[in-house]
């Protein structure tokens, strides 16, 4: 079914090696931007930047930055 609220779920597995899945729910058609930042607030990479229809989605992050380099182990935020 179609979700009733917007929701960003915890990534799985966490911690991860070499990749992790991030699931999110959209109750209506929306512009979706999922961006990974480091704790200094610097952009690491864009995962999603597009309009999407209602539903449940999952995107994989392979632990690489926007240039394809492996990022250091640590804590990262989704914005």
N, CA, C and O atoms as CSV, one atom per row, in Angstrom:
chain,resi,resn,atom,element,x,y,z
A,1,UNK,N,N,0.810,-1.195,0.000
A,1,UNK,CA,C,0.000,0.000,0.000
A,1,UNK,C,C,0.851,1.255,0.000
A,1,UNK,O,O,2.075,1.203,0.121
A,2,UNK,N,N,0.196,2.345,-0.134
A,2,UNK,CA,C,0.853,3.648,-0.127
A,2,UNK,C,C,1.034,4.110,1.321
A,2,UNK,O,O,0.082,4.063,2.100
A,3,UNK,N,N,2.229,4.553,1.692
A,3,UNK,CA,C,2.455,5.034,3.063
A,3,UNK,C,C,1.556,6.229,3.381
A,3,UNK,O,O,1.133,6.957,2.484
A,4,UNK,N,N,1.269,6.418,4.668
A,4,UNK,CA,C,0.428,7.543,5.083
A,4,UNK,C,C,1.258,8.732,5.563
A,4,UNK,O,O,0.732,9.838,5.686
A,5,UNK,N,N,2.555,8.520,5.839
A,5,UNK,CA,C,3.438,9.602,6.275
A,5,UNK,C,C,4.800,9.482,5.596
A,5,UNK,O,O,5.198,8.407,5.148
A,6,UNK,N,N,5.500,10.611,5.534
A,6,UNK,CA,C,6.894,10.586,5.090
A,6,UNK,C,C,7.712,9.904,6.175
A,6,UNK,O,O,7.466,10.102,7.364
A,7,UNK,N,N,8.683,9.103,5.763
A,7,UNK,CA,C,9.490,8.399,6.754
A,7,UNK,C,C,10.849,8.054,6.152
A,7,UNK,O,O,10.941,7.566,5.026
A,8,UNK,N,N,11.895,8.314,6.922
A,8,UNK,CA,C,13.244,7.905,6.567
A,8,UNK,C,C,13.670,6.900,7.609
A,8,UNK,O,O,13.779,7.238,8.787
A,9,UNK,N,N,13.913,5.669,7.196
A,9,UNK,CA,C,14.237,4.605,8.143
A,9,UNK,C,C,15.743,4.514,8.367
A,9,UNK,O,O,16.536,5.036,7.583
A,10,UNK,N,N,16.111,3.853,9.433
A,10,UNK,CA,C,17.519,3.617,9.757
A,10,UNK,C,C,18.159,2.780,8.653
A,10,UNK,O,O,17.559,1.827,8.155
A,11,UNK,N,N,19.379,3.143,8.279
A,11,UNK,CA,C,20.066,2.340,7.265
A,11,UNK,C,C,20.370,0.944,7.815
A,11,UNK,O,O,20.489,0.747,9.024
A,12,UNK,N,N,20.492,-0.018,6.895
A,12,UNK,CA,C,20.748,-1.404,7.286
A,12,UNK,C,C,21.696,-2.037,6.279
A,12,UNK,O,O,21.453,-1.876,5.083
A,13,UNK,N,N,22.721,-2.719,6.648
A,13,UNK,CA,C,23.216,-2.872,8.019
A,13,UNK,C,C,23.922,-1.602,8.487
A,13,UNK,O,O,24.345,-0.772,7.683
A,14,UNK,N,N,24.035,-1.474,9.783
A,14,UNK,CA,C,24.702,-0.331,10.399
A,14,UNK,C,C,25.433,-0.829,11.630
A,14,UNK,O,O,24.754,-1.265,12.559
A,15,UNK,N,N,26.738,-0.804,11.721
A,15,UNK,CA,C,27.659,-0.305,10.699
A,15,UNK,C,C,27.675,-1.196,9.461
A,15,UNK,O,O,27.210,-2.335,9.496
A,16,UNK,N,N,28.208,-0.670,8.384
A,16,UNK,CA,C,28.176,-1.413,7.125
A,16,UNK,C,C,29.556,-1.535,6.509
A,16,UNK,O,O,30.459,-0.741,6.773
A,17,UNK,N,N,29.685,-2.553,5.683
A,17,UNK,CA,C,30.891,-2.770,4.913
A,17,UNK,C,C,30.556,-3.786,3.835
A,17,UNK,O,O,30.295,-4.932,4.203
A,18,UNK,N,N,30.538,-3.498,2.592
A,18,UNK,CA,C,30.929,-2.262,1.940
A,18,UNK,C,C,29.763,-1.348,1.565
A,18,UNK,O,O,29.997,-0.243,1.075
A,19,UNK,N,N,28.505,-1.775,1.780
A,19,UNK,CA,C,27.386,-0.896,1.414
A,19,UNK,C,C,26.245,-1.037,2.402
A,19,UNK,O,O,26.193,-1.975,3.197
A,20,UNK,N,N,25.320,-0.065,2.329
A,20,UNK,CA,C,24.168,-0.052,3.223
A,20,UNK,C,C,22.938,0.398,2.452
A,20,UNK,O,O,23.043,1.165,1.494
A,21,UNK,N,N,21.776,-0.078,2.869
A,21,UNK,CA,C,20.509,0.289,2.241
A,21,UNK,C,C,19.791,1.319,3.105
A,21,UNK,O,O,19.755,1.202,4.330
A,22,UNK,N,N,19.220,2.327,2.452
A,22,UNK,CA,C,18.447,3.367,3.131
A,22,UNK,C,C,17.047,3.343,2.549
A,22,UNK,O,O,16.862,3.559,1.351
A,23,UNK,N,N,16.064,3.080,3.393
A,23,UNK,CA,C,14.670,2.988,2.951
A,23,UNK,C,C,13.924,4.244,3.371
A,23,UNK,O,O,14.156,4.791,4.449
A,24,UNK,N,N,13.016,4.695,2.496
A,24,UNK,CA,C,12.177,5.850,2.816
A,24,UNK,C,C,10.789,5.671,2.208
A,24,UNK,O,O,10.601,4.949,1.229
A,25,UNK,N,N,9.822,6.357,2.827
A,25,UNK,CA,C,8.414,6.237,2.437
A,25,UNK,C,C,7.903,7.594,1.970
A,25,UNK,O,O,8.191,8.621,2.586
A,26,UNK,N,N,7.148,7.591,0.884
A,26,UNK,CA,C,6.539,8.810,0.354
A,26,UNK,C,C,5.034,8.629,0.265
A,26,UNK,O,O,4.575,7.733,-0.445
A,27,UNK,N,N,4.235,9.457,0.969
A,27,UNK,CA,C,2.780,9.335,0.872
A,27,UNK,C,C,2.197,10.040,-0.348
A,27,UNK,O,O,1.041,9.805,-0.701
A,28,UNK,N,N,2.988,10.908,-1.005
A,28,UNK,CA,C,2.513,11.607,-2.200
A,28,UNK,C,C,3.701,11.894,-3.105
A,28,UNK,O,O,4.851,11.802,-2.675
A,29,UNK,N,N,3.425,12.240,-4.354
A,29,UNK,CA,C,4.485,12.581,-5.293
A,29,UNK,C,C,5.281,13.751,-4.726
A,29,UNK,O,O,4.712,14.760,-4.310
A,30,UNK,N,N,6.608,13.605,-4.716
A,30,UNK,CA,C,7.466,14.593,-4.061
A,30,UNK,C,C,8.810,14.706,-4.763
A,30,UNK,O,O,9.273,13.765,-5.408
A,31,UNK,N,N,9.426,15.874,-4.627
A,31,UNK,CA,C,10.822,16.051,-5.020
A,31,UNK,C,C,11.663,15.442,-3.903
A,31,UNK,O,O,11.542,15.855,-2.750
A,32,UNK,N,N,12.496,14.486,-4.219
A,32,UNK,CA,C,13.278,13.778,-3.214
A,32,UNK,C,C,14.765,14.073,-3.434
A,32,UNK,O,O,15.289,13.917,-4.537
A,33,UNK,N,N,15.429,14.504,-2.358
A,33,UNK,CA,C,16.879,14.702,-2.375
A,33,UNK,C,C,17.446,14.021,-1.138
A,33,UNK,O,O,17.183,14.441,-0.011
A,34,UNK,N,N,18.208,12.991,-1.352
A,34,UNK,CA,C,18.922,12.331,-0.262
A,34,UNK,C,C,20.402,12.586,-0.492
A,34,UNK,O,O,20.980,12.145,-1.486
A,35,UNK,N,N,21.004,13.306,0.448
A,35,UNK,CA,C,22.389,13.721,0.334
A,35,UNK,C,C,23.127,13.268,1.579
A,35,UNK,O,O,22.630,13.427,2.693
A,36,UNK,N,N,24.306,12.706,1.394
A,36,UNK,CA,C,25.143,12.278,2.513
A,36,UNK,C,C,26.113,13.414,2.849
A,36,UNK,O,O,26.773,13.970,1.972
A,37,UNK,N,N,26.180,13.742,4.147
A,37,UNK,CA,C,27.106,14.756,4.658
A,37,UNK,C,C,28.000,14.118,5.713
A,37,UNK,O,O,27.607,13.153,6.368
A,38,UNK,N,N,29.200,14.659,5.874
A,38,UNK,CA,C,30.032,14.239,6.997
A,38,UNK,C,C,29.666,15.097,8.210
A,38,UNK,O,O,28.836,15.999,8.097
A,39,UNK,N,N,30.266,14.829,9.351
A,39,UNK,CA,C,29.900,15.555,10.572
A,39,UNK,C,C,30.329,17.016,10.553
A,39,UNK,O,O,29.863,17.804,11.376
A,40,UNK,N,N,31.207,17.390,9.626
A,40,UNK,CA,C,31.597,18.793,9.469
A,40,UNK,C,C,30.597,19.538,8.591
A,40,UNK,O,O,30.747,20.737,8.357
A,41,UNK,N,N,29.563,18.822,8.100
A,41,UNK,CA,C,28.551,19.437,7.253
A,41,UNK,C,C,28.938,19.525,5.791
A,41,UNK,O,O,28.266,20.195,5.007
A,42,UNK,N,N,30.024,18.848,5.415
A,42,UNK,CA,C,30.473,18.863,4.031
A,42,UNK,C,C,29.756,17.795,3.217
A,42,UNK,O,O,29.528,16.681,3.689
A,43,UNK,N,N,29.409,18.154,1.996
A,43,UNK,CA,C,28.750,17.221,1.096
A,43,UNK,C,C,29.678,16.058,0.795
A,43,UNK,O,O,30.850,16.256,0.474
A,44,UNK,N,N,29.150,14.844,0.900
A,44,UNK,CA,C,29.904,13.643,0.537
A,44,UNK,C,C,29.425,13.144,-0.818
A,44,UNK,O,O,30.230,12.954,-1.729
A,45,UNK,N,N,28.103,12.927,-0.959
A,45,UNK,CA,C,27.545,12.469,-2.237
A,45,UNK,C,C,26.036,12.651,-2.260
A,45,UNK,O,O,25.392,12.754,-1.216
A,46,UNK,N,N,25.483,12.690,-3.465
A,46,UNK,CA,C,24.035,12.699,-3.679
A,46,UNK,C,C,23.594,11.267,-3.966
A,46,UNK,O,O,24.195,10.587,-4.798
A,47,UNK,N,N,22.563,10.812,-3.293
A,47,UNK,CA,C,22.019,9.479,-3.567
A,47,UNK,C,C,20.787,9.555,-4.459
A,47,UNK,O,O,20.623,8.739,-5.366
A,48,UNK,N,N,19.924,10.530,-4.205
A,48,UNK,CA,C,18.695,10.705,-4.977
A,48,UNK,C,C,18.467,12.192,-5.167
A,48,UNK,O,O,18.661,12.974,-4.236
A,49,UNK,N,N,18.057,12.592,-6.367
A,49,UNK,CA,C,17.693,13.978,-6.649
A,49,UNK,C,C,16.714,13.965,-7.812
A,49,UNK,O,O,17.085,14.228,-8.956
A,50,UNK,N,N,15.440,13.651,-7.499
A,50,UNK,CA,C,14.429,13.523,-8.548
A,50,UNK,C,C,13.030,13.512,-7.947
A,50,UNK,O,O,12.858,13.334,-6.741
A,51,UNK,N,N,12.042,13.703,-8.799
A,51,UNK,CA,C,10.654,13.579,-8.375
A,51,UNK,C,C,10.283,12.095,-8.363
A,51,UNK,O,O,10.607,11.356,-9.292
A,52,UNK,N,N,9.600,11.672,-7.301
A,52,UNK,CA,C,9.181,10.278,-7.194
A,52,UNK,C,C,7.716,10.204,-6.778
A,52,UNK,O,O,7.201,11.086,-6.091
A,53,UNK,N,N,7.066,9.141,-7.207
A,53,UNK,CA,C,5.660,8.908,-6.899
A,53,UNK,C,C,5.513,8.275,-5.517
A,53,UNK,O,O,6.497,7.797,-4.952
A,54,UNK,N,N,4.302,8.264,-4.966
A,54,UNK,CA,C,4.092,7.650,-3.644
A,54,UNK,C,C,4.568,6.194,-3.634
A,54,UNK,O,O,4.438,5.469,-4.620
A,55,UNK,N,N,5.119,5.794,-2.491
A,55,UNK,CA,C,5.559,4.417,-2.363
A,55,UNK,C,C,6.683,4.269,-1.359
A,55,UNK,O,O,7.051,5.211,-0.657
A,56,UNK,N,N,7.216,3.065,-1.312
A,56,UNK,CA,C,8.340,2.734,-0.442
A,56,UNK,C,C,9.549,2.522,-1.344
A,56,UNK,O,O,9.494,1.759,-2.309
A,57,UNK,N,N,10.631,3.203,-1.020
A,57,UNK,CA,C,11.849,3.162,-1.830
A,57,UNK,C,C,13.036,2.730,-0.986
A,57,UNK,O,O,13.031,2.857,0.238
A,58,UNK,N,N,14.050,2.219,-1.665
A,58,UNK,CA,C,15.300,1.863,-1.010
A,58,UNK,C,C,16.431,2.255,-1.947
A,58,UNK,O,O,16.369,2.006,-3.151
A,59,UNK,N,N,17.462,2.870,-1.386
A,59,UNK,CA,C,18.632,3.256,-2.163
A,59,UNK,C,C,19.863,2.710,-1.444
A,59,UNK,O,O,19.914,2.690,-0.215
A,60,UNK,N,N,20.848,2.271,-2.214
A,60,UNK,CA,C,22.084,1.740,-1.660
A,60,UNK,C,C,23.157,2.832,-1.667
A,60,UNK,O,O,23.260,3.615,-2.612
A,61,UNK,N,N,23.957,2.868,-0.588
A,61,UNK,CA,C,25.146,3.713,-0.570
A,61,UNK,C,C,26.347,2.796,-0.403
A,61,UNK,O,O,26.399,1.970,0.509
A,62,UNK,N,N,27.298,2.958,-1.291
A,62,UNK,CA,C,28.479,2.091,-1.313
A,62,UNK,C,C,29.661,2.644,-0.517
A,62,UNK,O,O,30.771,2.122,-0.622
A,63,UNK,N,N,29.439,3.692,0.277
A,63,UNK,CA,C,30.505,4.247,1.101
A,63,UNK,C,C,31.524,5.044,0.306
A,63,UNK,O,O,32.664,5.206,0.740
A,64,UNK,N,N,31.116,5.546,-0.863
A,64,UNK,CA,C,32.015,6.343,-1.692
A,64,UNK,C,C,31.516,7.787,-1.760
A,64,UNK,O,O,30.325,8.058,-1.604
A,65,UNK,N,N,32.456,8.704,-1.996
A,65,UNK,CA,C,32.075,10.101,-2.151
A,65,UNK,C,C,31.632,10.367,-3.583
A,65,UNK,O,O,31.556,9.446,-4.397
A,66,UNK,N,N,31.340,11.624,-3.889
A,66,UNK,CA,C,30.835,11.982,-5.216
A,66,UNK,C,C,31.855,11.778,-6.335
A,66,UNK,O,O,31.504,11.831,-7.514
A,67,UNK,N,N,33.118,11.546,-5.967
A,67,UNK,CA,C,34.169,11.320,-6.956
A,67,UNK,C,C,34.555,9.842,-7.074
A,67,UNK,O,O,35.467,9.490,-7.822
A,68,UNK,N,N,33.846,8.976,-6.323
A,68,UNK,CA,C,34.114,7.549,-6.380
A,68,UNK,C,C,35.176,7.066,-5.416
A,68,UNK,O,O,35.594,5.909,-5.473
A,69,UNK,N,N,35.620,7.956,-4.519
A,69,UNK,CA,C,36.623,7.582,-3.518
A,69,UNK,C,C,35.964,6.986,-2.289
A,69,UNK,O,O,34.889,7.432,-1.890
A,70,UNK,N,N,36.584,5.994,-1.685
A,70,UNK,CA,C,36.087,5.440,-0.427
A,70,UNK,C,C,36.175,6.510,0.655
A,70,UNK,O,O,37.180,7.212,0.756
A,71,UNK,N,N,35.116,6.636,1.472
A,71,UNK,CA,C,35.155,7.582,2.583
A,71,UNK,C,C,35.704,6.878,3.820
A,71,UNK,O,O,35.669,5.652,3.924
A,72,UNK,N,N,36.205,7.671,4.744
A,72,UNK,CA,C,36.729,7.107,5.994
A,72,UNK,C,C,35.595,6.535,6.817
A,72,UNK,O,O,34.453,6.978,6.700
A,73,UNK,N,N,35.906,5.545,7.655
A,73,UNK,CA,C,34.876,5.034,8.553
A,73,UNK,C,C,34.504,6.145,9.517
A,73,UNK,O,O,35.340,6.981,9.861
A,74,UNK,N,N,33.253,6.156,9.952
A,74,UNK,CA,C,32.787,7.209,10.847
A,74,UNK,C,C,31.288,7.368,10.786
A,74,UNK,O,O,30.571,6.472,10.341
A,75,UNK,N,N,30.823,8.510,11.234
A,75,UNK,CA,C,29.401,8.819,11.281
A,75,UNK,C,C,29.080,9.791,10.143
A,75,UNK,O,O,29.785,10.780,9.943
A,76,UNK,N,N,28.014,9.498,9.405
A,76,UNK,CA,C,27.565,10.335,8.316
A,76,UNK,C,C,26.078,10.621,8.488
A,76,UNK,O,O,25.352,9.843,9.106
A,77,UNK,N,N,25.636,11.750,7.933
A,77,UNK,CA,C,24.237,12.180,8.081
A,77,UNK,C,C,23.586,12.250,6.707
A,77,UNK,O,O,24.240,12.503,5.695
A,78,UNK,N,N,22.279,12.017,6.704
A,78,UNK,CA,C,21.490,12.157,5.478
A,78,UNK,C,C,20.684,13.432,5.600
A,78,UNK,O,O,20.019,13.664,6.610
A,79,UNK,N,N,20.743,14.247,4.580
A,79,UNK,CA,C,19.985,15.495,4.570
A,79,UNK,C,C,19.155,15.595,3.334
A,79,UNK,O,O,18.443,16.581,3.146
